[in-house]
Each structure stands twice: as structure tokens, then as C-alpha cells.
Amino acid sequence: MIPQQPSLEKIPVTIVTGFLGAGKTTLIRHLLQNPGGRRLAVLVNEFGTVGVDGEILRSCADTDCPEEAILELANGCICCTVADDFIPTVEKLMALPRRPDHILIETSGLALPKPLLKAFDWPSIRSRITVDGVIALADAEAVAAGRFAPDIAAVDAQRAADDSLDHDTPLAEVFEDQLACADLVLLTKADLVDAETIAAARAVIEAEAPRPLPILPVSEGVVDAAIVLGLDAAAEDDLAARPSHHDGADDHEHDDFDSVVVDVPEVDDVEALVAAIRHLAREHDILRVKGHVAVKGKPMRLLVQGVGERVRHQYDRPWGTTPRAGRLVAIAEHDHLDRDAVREALCAVLPGETA
């Protein structure tokens, strides 16, 4: 058998960005299950040491995207660990026995995408890979409510009236940087809102984006691969059109946010756990809670995804021989993370102690 000659074509990469809980993993899981005839590979960048998203995606592995083609970099921003972590991991994906047709990169919800785009100019990969496009996901309800896209004029008016007010929050800057880098915006969870909310969210994005962008409402991550893959944007060559709050800075800060990992005992009352997560969001400004827990009497593992006070949960797979050990990650702005309060709220949900 004559060995296959290596392809000289660049492997396209799609960067999937978006704020915490916007639905990035749900989108990628859908693409893995509906790849449009492509062999996909995936790189997941987690915030914190517990790889919840990577584990979810590995459960979708098949012959077109085997488990070894789904890699994870945890507890670090890939744009800040280019030489040590990011480049070797991308090279590992490109060297798979069956060369992927397309690579998906799921960034942390706290990541700034532009520094990652710059990483694709690294000499060892720039001739072999191209950024096909940057997909920004935005929660339709949150955007319409203006949580991460503040009215600049209103902020300026408030600042004039109150000298104690600071400039835009880190959350707003992350959101705006993600939009500024995007080639396509997906308004997620469209099934949970009405047409007026979709229109309001679209208006916010159009006002914040530095250039016109296609905006597509989606539900449960369902979108044709032909729409989000094959954009041919070569985004790494188009950096000037993608402005960032951090342009001109030597680096960017990640200590605006922090996380805490909590080992959760087996729970007896799922609704009590949900109530505890909502309490943390409401009273302690926790932005995101995700992970899995063991429920008394249930053979399946409960996957938990919390975004603010919106908490979704489902049984995703049997525990099998895996220890029934629950673990949740809570993420907040650095100054708002009360680790003791998080642990106390989550660990208080013990069998026999709930109402």
C-alpha cells in the first residue's frame, strides 16, 4: 500500500466563543453529531481544573471524531500558553492518523478571542492552519436585558452624577471583544424567548459590533454545519478589522474572574440543589455553576448547568464503575467570589436534611 501523501491544504479552524453559559458546548455537540460529512477534531479550553465541557463532548465521540480527537486544556487561557500548551495540542490534532477536515476550538467563556487569533501566526503552524471563522454565541434573553452590553451613554450619564462609578465592567469588555472578533453571531436559547426579545437582542448586538455581522437565532445548538463551517474568513489575516479593548497592551488580565471547585456529597433533593445554586447567583453574584452530582437512589449521573439563576439539569450517563463523586465548579468575578459561602450552600444539600 502506497503511503498517503500529506495534504498541502491548510486545515480550517473555527473558534467558538461566547459568554459563560451561552451554549458553546451544546453547539459543538450538535456539530459532532451532524458534521456534514466532515471529520472533526475539537480542542476545549476550560476555566478551572475540572473539565466538564470536555467530558460532555467526549461522550459524543464516534468514528468521524474519535475520543483521541477531542482534547482539553484546563486551568489556563490558551492564548497565554501558546508555546507550552496550545501549539503542541494543535499539532497533536493535525497529526492524528486520520487527518481532521476541520478543527473546532471552544474557548473559555472568559476568554478574549483576539489574542488567540494572533497565536495562529506562530511559525510552526501558520502555513498549515487557517481560522475559517469566529462564531460568537450570545444568550438572547441576557443580551436583550442589557446585562453584558451596557448603554454607553447611560453609563456616562451615571458617571457624571456619581464619581464613585467605574468604567465598563469586565463582563461588558469580554462581551464586546467577542462580538468584535466575530464573523457570525448565534443568538442562543431562542426557544425560551419571544420575538420581541430576539429583536431587542439583535439591536444590542448591531449597536455594539464594530461592523455589520450576520445574526442567527438558534435553539439547543441546532444549526446546519454548512452555515457555521466553511466561512473562509482567514481571520488571522484580518486582525485590524477586529478591534479589542486590549489592543496595544502587552497582555491581558485574567484575574478579573476566579473559580472554586466543590466536592458535593450525594444529594437527596435535586430541587434543593437547584435552589442553592439560584441563591448563590442572587445573593453572591455567582455567574456560572457547572458539573455533575450523584442523586440518592439514581444510577445515572446528574449533569448540572447553571447560568445566573437559570439552572438546567439532566441525567446524562450511568455512573457504572466510576465513583459516585459529585463535583461542581462555581465561577464569579474575582472580588465577588466568597468561597466559603459557595461551599456552605452546595454542601448543605445532604440526604435527609432537605425539606
Buried (B, 14 or more C-beta within 10 A) or exposed (E): EEEEEEEEEBBBBBBBBBBBBBBBBBBBBBBBEEBBEBBBBBBBBBBBEBBBBBBBBBBBBEEBBBEEBBBBBBBBBBBBBBEEBBBEBBEBBBEEEEBBBBBBBBBBBBBBBBBBBEBBEBEEBBEBBBBBBBBBBBBBBBBBBBBBBBEBEEBEEEEEEEEEEEEBBBBBBBBBBBBBBBBBBBBBBBEEBEEEBBEBBBBBBEEBBBEEBEBBBBBBBEBEBEBBBBBEBBBBBBBEEBBBBBEEEEEBEBEBBBBBBBEBBBBBBBEBBBBBBBBBBEEBBBBBBBBBBBBBEBEEBBBBBBBBEBBEBEBEBEBEEEEBBBBBBBBBBEEEBBBEBBBEBBBEBBEEEBE
